[in-house]
């Protein structure tokens, strides 16, 4: 069920998206569809192309070829403000080095819904306070953003996206810097909103627990796409991550649980 006040959950798609930069192919002909209300995980090793692909979704990196669609509309053909009213992003980058308070950073999430030079009205302030409280950063509202810890900054950036009240979200490593409890809280929150979400995650157990499907990328291309049970196999982990692992189903939920086996990977025989 979609959370009250959020725009309609959208259908998000990549159609044959490629990105070439500096003579290097960073993303190679990626196609995927995220259904309204679905949470899709985006996994893969460093350099697999996850962040590059996500940047094409939230309009900071134009695809060299292919299209990114939101409810059938090419996001690169829509006005930026219109996209920002429908799609929110949590990025790995910080909000910058400006001397902004935590409240000011979260309030930026209301900007797409207002005219130029409009101040925050009572409705905006209620949304901002609610976002601060849901991410447990209300006590930091008037603290300088640039003096926060990495984990605190990350929670503030998630609160900013929450204040945007969009039915579609793109999250690039939203659990980065967070302690285990706040990792779980952040992903539970996203799931509870009923929004469409595509989330880049390094922690495969979190991806298995919170995502309906997982898209695994390697060398800029899609290697596997399916439910956690279909995708998270020892063979795939060996192929993509170059690690040996055991994958078992949790007896209470049936969710796959990945356990990495310690030892040095030799490329053929596994740990030694």
N, C-alpha and C positions, 0 to 999 in steps of 0.2 A: 504494500500500500504506500502510495506516494505521500511524503510528509506535507503537511499543510503549508501553503504559501509558496511552494516550489512550482516552477514551470513544468509543463508536461515532460515526462521522460521521453527522450528522443531515440531514434534509431541512428546509430553511428557506424559508418562504413569507410573502409579504405578500398579503393578500386585500382588495383595494379599500380600501387604507389612505388616510385623509385626516387632516390635522392642521390645525386652525384655532387661532390664538393671537392675542390682542390685536386681534381683528377681521380678521386677515389669514389668507388661505389659504396655508399654507406647503407642504403636500403635498396633492396632489389625485388621489385615487382610483388609487393606485399598486398594481398587482398584478404580482408576479414570483415565480418559483420557482427555488430553488437546489438542485440535486440533491445527494445524498450524495457527498462527495468532489469536488464541483465548486468551482472558484474563479471567482467572478463579480466583475468590476470595476464600480464605480459612478462614473460620470463626469458632468461638467457644470460650467458656470461657477459662480463664487461666487454664492450666493443661490439656487441651483437646487433646494435642498431635500434634498441628500444627507445632511448630518449630522442634520437633523431626522428623516428617515426612519430612519436607523440608530439613533437614540435610542429609537425605538419597538421596535426589535428587542431591545435590551439593557435595556429596562424603566426608562428614566429619563424618558420622555415618552409618556404614554398616547395612543393614537390617538383622535381625535374620533369616527371611525367606521372600520369595517373591523377586521381581525384580523391578528395576526402569529402564525404557527404554527411550532412546532418538532416535527417528526415527527407532525404532526397535532394537537398540543396547543397551545392558546392560551397563549402565554407569560404573558399578563396574568392567567390563571386558575390558574397554578401558583405554589407557594411560591417565594419568591425564591431560597432556598438550593438548591432542586431545579434551577432554571434555571441557577444559577451552576455547578452540577456538570456541566452539559451544554453551556453556551455561555460562551465567554470573549470579552472585549472589550478592544480597544486604543483608547483615546479620545484626542482632541486635548488634553483637559484634563490638567493635571499631577496628581500624587498629593497635592497640597496643600502647605501650608507647614509641616507638622509636622516635627519634628526626627527624621526617620527615616534610618537608613542604607540604602544600596542593597540590602543583604541583607534588611533588614526589609520594604522595598517589594516585593521579589520574593517573599518568604515569604507576603505577603498572598494570593498566588495559591493557597495551600494551604488557606485558611480554609474554603471551602465543603465540603471533604472531612473536616473535623474537628468534634468536638463543642465546645461553648463551654468556654473556658478550657484546652483541650488544648494542650500544647506541641508543638513539632516533634519527631517521632521520626526514627529513622535513615533511613527511607524518604523522609520529607519533605525532610530535609536533602540527600539524594542528588538529588532532583528539583530543588531550589533551586540547588544547585551546578551541575547540568547545564545549567539555563536560563541561569545567569550565564555559563557558559563558551561556550554556543552563540551568545550575543549579544556575546561578547568584552568583558564588563564584570566578570569575576571579580576583576580587579585593583582594582576600585573597590568591592568588597563592603562595606567598612566606612567608605566615604566618605559624608558627609552628602548625601542626595539633593538637597536644595535648593541645593547649591553646584555642581551639575554644569552642564555646557553643555547647550544645548537638544538637541543630537544625542545626548549621553550619556543624558539623561533619557528620550528616546524609546526608546532601546535597552533601558533598564531596564524601561520599561512593557511593551515587547514580551516581555521575559523574564518579567515577572509573569504575562502571559497564557499564556505557554508553560508556566509552573509549574502552571497551573490544570489542565492535561492534559485539555482538552475537545476533543471531536471536531468541534465547530462553533465558528467564530470570526467576529466582526464587528470590522473594523479601519477606523477613521476616520482617513485620511491617515497611515498608519503610517510613511511615508517622510519625513514633515515633519521638517525640520532635519537630516536625514541627508546625509552626503556621498555621492557616487555609488557608491563601493564598498559602503558599508553599506546603501544603498538596494537594491542588487542582492542582497546577502547576506540581508537581511530577507525579501525576496520569494521568493528561492530556498528559504529555510527554510520558509516557509508552504507552498509547493508540495510540498516533500519530506515534509511530515507526513501527507499524504493526508487532511487534514481538509476539511470543508465550510467555505468562507470567502466572505464578501462584503466587498470592500475598496474604500473610497472613495479614488480617486487622481486627482490633477490631471495627472500626467505620462502622456500618452496612449501614448507609446512603451513605458513600463513596463507599462501596462495591456494593450497588445497582446501583449507578450512573455510575460506571466505569467498572464493570465486566459483561461479557456475561453470565456467570453462577457462582453460589456460591456453594461451598462444605462446609457444616456445620459439624464440628466434636464435639464429646462429649465422654469423657472417652476413648479416643484413637481410636474410631471407627467413621465411616461415619454415621451421623444421617439423613442427607438430602442432595440431590444434584440435582440442577436444576436452572432454571432462577431465578433472584431475585424475580419476582412475584410469582413463585411457592414455593420458599423456605421461604421467609420472611413473616410468618404468626403469628398472636398473639399466636396461639396454640404452634407453634414450639418455639417461644421465651420464653414462659412460661415453656416448657419442658426442654429446653437446658440451658437457662440463669437464670431461676427462677425469671423472672420479668414479670410484666403485661405491655402490650404496645398496642398502636393503630397503625395500618398500613393502610395508605391511599395512593392512587395513585396521584402523582403530576399532576395537570390538563394540564400543558404545555407539559410534556414528557411521562406521564404514569408510570414513575419510582416510585417504592414503597418508601414511606417515613415513617420511624419508629419514633414514639414518645413514649418515656418511660413515664409511669404514676408514679408520685411520691407517696411515701408511703412505709411502711415496708411490705416486703413479708412474709406471714405467711405459705407458702407452700401449701395452699389449696384455700383460699378465695381471694388471691391477696392482694393489698395494704390495709392498715387499718389506 
